[in-house]
Amino acid sequence: MSNKTGKLFIISGPSGVGKGTLREIALKKFQNLVYSISCTTRKPREGEQDGVQYRFISHEKFEEYIQKNLFLEYAHVHSGFYGTLKQDVINALNAGQNVLLEIDVQGALQVLEKMPEAILIFVVPPSLEVLEQRLINRHTEGPEELKIRLANARKELALKDQYKYVLVNDDLEKAAEELKKIFENEQ
Ligand code: 5GP
């Protein structure tokens, strides 16, 4: 166990911007970086497994966790509730590990209030048109959910100035390189 506390990195950005891919790259590249698996009430997509992408829990369970004050942050995003378990993050940080959260803007700002040392990174698309096309192409949402996600993208983009770093994901390799620089800069 290290006696140095780890750092908390938060990645946010609109749905379809490529946060998940950048997260995977960061986790592969940086040894002392762990991902905190969120809880959600949304249903698993095809191929998703409980405890891997998310902890898929019921509304009742989510409500229970809120009552027990187990969340570092939680929010209603698109069509479900999502939350980060406090203990997971604190244990990893205390063990000297750097922690990565991939959460929405509402959640990131809640964490920033409690932990002002958190490093916030916002990923933006080159344009809203490109984002819409990426969302359509990935075929994971129906038309209604797509509409919700695009409307939320506009709202989220308006809050990007609250973040320390804004990363444009135009070209994935370049964005990954930028992300690497941010991590190096902050270590
Ligand atoms: P998806 O349903 O596409 O996996 O995720 C939808 C959104 O929820 C994404 O913007 C993602 O960053 C956000 N999200 C995932 N986990 C959490 C969490 O624990 N807390 C908050 N506030 N947002 C989350």
Residues whose N, C-alpha, C, O or C-beta is under 5 A from the ligand:
A	BS01	5GP	G13 S38 C39 Y74 A75 V77 Y82 G83 T84 E102 I103 D104 G107
